[in-house]
Amino acid sequence: MEKMGNHQAIRPSTTVRAPAPATPVTAAARKSSVNQRSTPRRIAVIGGGISGLAAAHRLVELDPSCEVCLWEARPRLGGVLSTVHQQGFQVEQSADNFITTVPWGVDLCKRLGLGDQFIQTNPACRQTYVVRSGRLHKLPDGFLMMAPTRWWPLVVTPILSPLGKLRAAFEYFIPPRKDDHDESMAAFVQRRLGREAFERLVEPLVGAVYAADMEKLSVLATLPRFRELEREHGSLIRAMRRQMKARPKARTESGARYSMFVTLRDGLSSLVEAIAARLPVGTVRLNTPLERIERCGDRWRLWEATPSATGREQFDAVILATPSKVAARLLEPIDTELAAAIGTISHSGTAVVSLGYDRHQVGHPLDGMGVVVPAVEHNPILACSFSSQKYAHRAPEGKLLLRVFVGGALRPELAEMDDRRLRRLVLEHMALLLHVRGQPGYCDIAHWPGTMPQYHVGHKTLVARIEARTAKLPGLELAGNAYHGVGIPNCIHGGEQAAERVCTSRTRTAIL
């Protein structure tokens, strides 16, 4: 088995093209700031997931003279991003692609020389299945996350009862909510489409993305676009139908907008490796948790927790790109109010069970991207991705790769269930759902407890308070999936913004 993104990948490479800076601080400003100091500026990045890696890489892009040190408590970089190659399968152990409607993921890949690796989802399989009463049914064509774009598929779907369909159609006439107050995803969808459409269509689609309790999940922090559509058009159905007139090809898609997602041919760990190869030798410190950080005048002091640690080190700035629980612990001695606010962000987790089969073992045609399972089905499975249907290169000829997700906010114990019990549970339910015969020829189980931040109602207000408090500590920046988005592009953007603020702050200080 080959694990990509491990500690061996931090060796620098001379074969990757030189980076082109994205937007930022001008060359003149950088030169001015460098001339103000006789010694390089030292920046600490704590956390080696994609947010921390993006921050470290951006710092080197913007100011090659600075000394960047990146601490990672685990033995490898990448956080939850991990690609495994085994028995001819390419298995993503967590996220397996990223969206292109925001530019940050695509832009970074291109700057790293990975632009020729982009692979789009299989156009022939851009639809989703939903379970009702233990059976798979196609999500109505044109139903995108939270609203239908076509009437007839909604009319004939067996997923909803006749009354459920009538209530969903009545959304067209329900007056919009005009205020800006936050509300839970459950409250918003039931207000617009009714309870049955929420439970049978929206909850499994959105819940599979955020592994969340929909009664607590904030609509403004996760899918604010739908509140905007409600205000602007008065109805989600009216808004979506108007938008689809300009995009007729999208009318046949269902679920997520799969045409807007891409992955990397060699796996997402190749992104981790490419970033690590761009960092100067000695930047990364693996297996090195931090005991504490301290504010010392206008500088920061870091203490390693490892027995072999040489002591404390001082830095001009710190970017905290750790899970919120770790950030709260490190900041508690410095600012108890800030630490308490960050500590209120809770997390759920999942386990991902990847299964490889011969094609003839699976009775279902698998003519889609995957299946989602509503919570009202009382099934331990959150979702199953038809991974090798989605991206054909992930399984050998004649084989299938399925990725099954369990756990989430409603079943957190499953994220940490021992492998033997979890495998037995998943195989039992997959046999019923997809008519699977026999045992898989390949199985990989990845546990990710406590890795998915929960954006509860009021999350945007909470983050604004956290950022206002952080701004009072010069030289401190926060990054990571706990604040402004859980997707790979959002994490990259957060890390790069933190790096840019550090460099901008330095330039302002030099000019003053």
N, C-alpha and C positions, 0 to 999 in steps of 0.2 A: 504494500500500500504506500502511495506517495501522498504526503500531506503538503499542499502548497501554502505558502505564507508562513513557514516556520522560521526558526531563528537563523537557519542557514541563508535565508533570503535577504538578510540585511547587508550582505557584502556588496560593495559598489560595483556597478557595471559600466564599461566604457562603450557599450554598443547602443545605448539609448540616446536618442537625439536630445539636444539641449533644450531646456524649457523656455517657453515664451511667456513672460508675465501677463497675467490677466488684465487687470485694470489699474492700476493703483498708484502708489506713490511715484512721483516722477523721478527720473534719474538725477536731476539737479537737486531735488530735495534729499535724496539718499546720499549724494555726495556731500551736501552741506552737513547732514547729521553725522556722517562718518568722520568728517574733518574736525568736528567738535570734540572728539574723544581720541585719546591716544591708545586705548585698549578696546578690543571688540566688546560689544554688548553681549551679555549672557542672558539667554532666555530659556526657561524651563517649561517643558510641555509634559504634563502628567496624564498618562493614559495613552496606550498604543493602539486603540481602535481606529476606525476610519476617520473620526473627527480629529483626534490627536495627530494622526499621520498627515492629514490635510493641513493642519495648522503648522506642523513642523516643516512640511514641504513649502508652504507659502512663505514662511519666514526666510527660508534659504533663497527662494526666488526673489523676494523683495530686497533682502539685505544679505548678500553672500558673506559679508564680513562678520556677521554676528555669530556667536557660538550657541548652538542649539543643543540642549540635552533633553532626551525623551525617555521618561521612566515608564516601564510596563511591569506590572506585578507578575504577569504570567510568563511562561517560557516562549511565547510566540507573539508576533504582531497580528493585528487585524480584528481583534475583538471577536464578535460573532461571525465575521466573514471567514469562511473556511471551506476550501474545495478539496475533496478527496478523489483520487483516481485509483480505482481498484477493479479488477476483473473486467476491464473494458468499460466500466461505468464512470461517468463524471458526476459526482454527487456534491451539490451545494448543501452544506449542513445547516444553513439558516436562509438568509435572503438569497434569491437566485437570479434576480434581474433588477433593473431600476428604470424609472420613468424618464422620458425625454422632454416632457412638457415644460420642465424647468431646466436651465442649461448647465447647472454646476457639475453634475456627474459626467456628462458628455465632454464638457470643456476640459476638465482635469484629465480625462483619459486621452484626449487629443494632445494636450501639452506633454503627456508622458510618452507619446509615441504609440499609443494603443488604438488609435483611430481605425486601423484596418482590422481590428478584432470584433467590431460590433456585429451582433447577430440579432435579427428580429424574430419575434414569435412566428410560428407556423401559421400562415394565413388561412389554411384549410381547417384550423381547429379553434378559431377565435369565438368560442362560446363556453358557457358554464352550465353545470348541472346543479340542481338543488334536490335534496332528499325530502320526500314527504311520505310518511307511513312506511319508511324503510325502503322506498323505491326511488330511483333516480329519474328526474324529469328535467328537460331542458328549460333553463331560464328563458322567459319570453324574449324573442329577438328584439333588440333595441332597448331593453331595460338596463340602464347604466347606473349601477350603484344604488340610486335612490329614486329614480323616476323613469317612467316609460316614454319612449319617443314614438311608439306606434301603438295604435289601438287594438288591431285585430289579434296580434300575439297575446296580448293581455286578456282578451275576451275568451280565447280558446284554451288557455293554459290550465292544466289540472292542478296546479300548485295552489290556486286560490278557489274558494267556494264562490258560488254566484253572488252571495251577499258581500263577500270580501272584494270581488271585482267591482261591484257597484259602488262600494265605499271608496275604493281607490280611484275610480273614475270621477267621483264627486269632488276630488281634489281640485279639479278645474274651476270650481265655483266657490271654494272656500276663500274668504278674504285673507290677505297677507297680514302677518304681524309686522308692525312698523318700527317698534323700538329696537334698540341695540343690545338688550339684555341676553345673556347666555342662557342656554337650556340644554338638557341632555339630548342625546341622539334619539333615545326612545320617545321622549316627549315631543320632539320636533316631528319625527316621522309619523307618529300616531296622530298628531294634530293635522297633518297634511293628508296622509294616505290611509289612516285607520290602523287598527291593531293587527288585523290579520296580515296585511301587506308588510307591516313592520316585522312580525314574527317569522313569516314564511319567505320573504324576499330580502329585505334590507338588513335585518339583524345578522343572518348568516354571511352576507357579503361583507359588510363593514366589520363585523365581529372577527372574521377570519383575518382581516388586515391588522387590527389593533389588539387582538386577543383580550378584548375588554368586556366589562359589564356595561351594556348599552344604557342602563338606567343612570349611570354616572358619567359616561363619556360625553365630553363637551363638543357640541356641534361647531362652535366658533373656533375651537382650537384644532379641529380635525378636518372638517369639510365645510368651511365658511362659505364656499362658493354657492352652496344650495340655499343658504339664508339670503345671499345677495340676489340669487335668481328669484326667490320668493318676493323680495322687495321690489325688484326692477320690473318683473313681469306679472306679479300677482298670483302666479301658479307655477309649480315646478313642471307640470305637464306642458303648459303653454310655452314655457321657456325652452324646454328640451326639444319640443317639436320645431320651434323656430330655428334653433341652432342646427338641428339635423338637416334642415332644408339646404343648408350650405355644405353639408358633409354627407352626401347620400351613401357613400361606401360604409360609413360607420353604422348605418341603420341595421346591418346584419350582425353586428357584434352584440354580445350581452355580457353582463357582469362588469369587470374592469375593462378599460379601453386598451385591450391587449396590443393593438397596433402601435401604441405609444411607448412600449417597453422594449428594452434591449438587454442583452447580456454580453459577456466577453467570451470569445471562442475558447480560450484556455482556462476559463473559470474566473470567478471574482477574486480569488487569491492572487491572480496575476496583477490586479490593481494594487494590492498590498505590496507585492514584491517590487513592482515598478517604482512606487513611492520610496520604499526602503532603499532601493538602489541609487536614488538621487540624493539621499542624505549623506553628508560627510562621514567618513570613517570615525567611529567612536561616538556618534550621536546617540545611538540606541543603547539602553541599559535594560536588558531582559531579566526576569526573575528578581526584580528590584522594587518591592513595595516601599512606600514612604511611611514613616512613623508619624511625622508632623511637619507642618510648615509654619514659619514665623515671619512677622513683619518686623524689619530692623531698619528704622529710619526710612529712607526711600528705597530700600532694597528688601529682598526676600531671602530667607534662610530655609533650606530643606534638609531634613534628617531622614536618612535611609533606615529601614527597619530590618535589613538583613544583618546577620551576625558578622559578616565580613566587611560591613560598611566602614569606610575610612573616617566618617564623621560628618560634619555639616558642610554645606556649600552655599554660597551666596549668588543671587541672580538679580538682574535688573527688572525682570518681569516674569510672571507665571501664568500659563494657560492651563486651567483645570479642565481636562477633557475626560473625566472619569464618570462612572455612574453617579447619580445624584446622592446616593447613600454614602459613597466614599468622599465626595466633595463636601457633604455636610460634616462628616467626621473631621476632615482636615481643617475646615474653616471654623469649627466650633470654638477653639481657643482664641481666634482672632475677632470674630463677630458672631456672637450667639444668635442675634436676630436673623442675620443672613443664613446661618447654618440651619436654624429652625425652619425658615421658609423653604429652603432647598429640601430639607428632610421630609416635608409634607408631600412631596411627589412620590406616590407609591408606584410599585412595579408589579407586573405579572410575568409569567414565563411560559414557555412551551417546551415540548420535546418533539423532535423531528425523527420519524422512523422512515428510512429510505429502503425500499424493497425492490429487488430485481427479479423478474420472472421471464420465462419463455412466453412468447406471444400467445401460444395456444392455451396457456393456463388461465387466461383471463377471458371470461365470457362476454363482458361488456365491450362494445366497439371502441370505446375511449376516443370518440370523435369530438373532443373538446379539450380545454385546458385543464379542467379539473372539476371537482365537486365540493360544494360547501354544505354543511349540515346545520340546520337550525337548532338552537338550544332547546326548543320545545320537543324535539325528537328524543331527547334524553339519551343521546349517543355520545360516547366518550370522544369521538373524532370531531375535531373542529372543521377540518378540510382535508382534501387529498388532491395534490397536484399531479397531473399526468405529465411528469417531467420530461420524458423522452418524446411525447407528442408535442409538447410545447417547444422544445428544442431537440431536434432529431439526433444531434451529435452526442447526446448524453448516454446513449445505450448502444451496445453492439448490434449488428444486424440480427433480426429475429428475436431481440430481447426488448423488454419494457422496464422503465424505471418509474416507480411511484414514490412520492414523498407524502407521508401522512403526518398531520399536525394534531397534537393533543395538548390539553392543559388550558391555559388562558386564565382570565380572572375568575371565571365561574368554576373551574376545576383545577386549581393550582397544584393539588397533590400529584396529578398525573405528570407534571413536568419533572418530578424527582422520583417517580416510581422506578424500582429496580428493573434492569433491562429484561430479565426473563419474564417477569409478570407483564411488563409493558408490551413486549413482543407478542405474547400469547393473546392479550386483550385486543391488540390492533389486528392481528391476523384473523381472529374470530369475526370481527366486525367487517373487515375488508372482504372476507369470503361471502358474506351476505350482501354487501353493497354492490360489488363488482363481479360476483359469480366467479371467484377465484378458486381454482382447484390445485391442491398440493401445496408444498412448502416453497418459499422463495429460494432461489439459488444464491441470492445475495441479500444481506441485511446490514444496515448501519444505523446506529441510534445516537443522536446528539441531544444532550440535555442543556437547555438554556433557562434555568430558573431565574426569576428576578431581573430579566434583561429588557423587558418591554415597558417603558414608562407609561403610566396611565394619565391621560389628559382629562382629568375630571372637570366638571362644570366649574368655571371660574379660573381655569388654567392660565388664560391669557393675562388676566389681572394679576395672578400670582407671579408669573414670569416678569411682568413689568415691575413689580415690587422688588423681585430678586435683582433685576438688572439695575434699578435705581440704587439699591444698597451696594451692589458690586462697584458701581461707578465712584463710590466714596473711598475705595481702596485702590489708589493709583498703582498701576503695574499688574493688576489682577484681571484676568479675563476668564469667562466660562464658555465651554463648548460641549456638544454632546447631544444625544437624542432626547434628553429630558426637557428640552426647552421649546424648540421651534419646529419640530418635525422628526418623524422616526425613519423616513426613507434615506437611502444612501445619498442622494443629491443634497438633501437638507442637512445631513451630518457633515458632508464636505463643505457646504456653504457656511455652516456655523463655525467650523474650524478655520476656514480661510478668513472669515470676517474677524475672528478673534486675532489672528495674526496681523491683519491689516490695521486693526486698531492699535496693536502694540507698536507697529512701525510708524503709524501716523502720530501717535503720542510722542514717540522719540523725536520725530522730525519737528513737531511743534516746540518741544523743549529746547532743541538745538537752536531753532530760529530765535526763540525768546532769549 
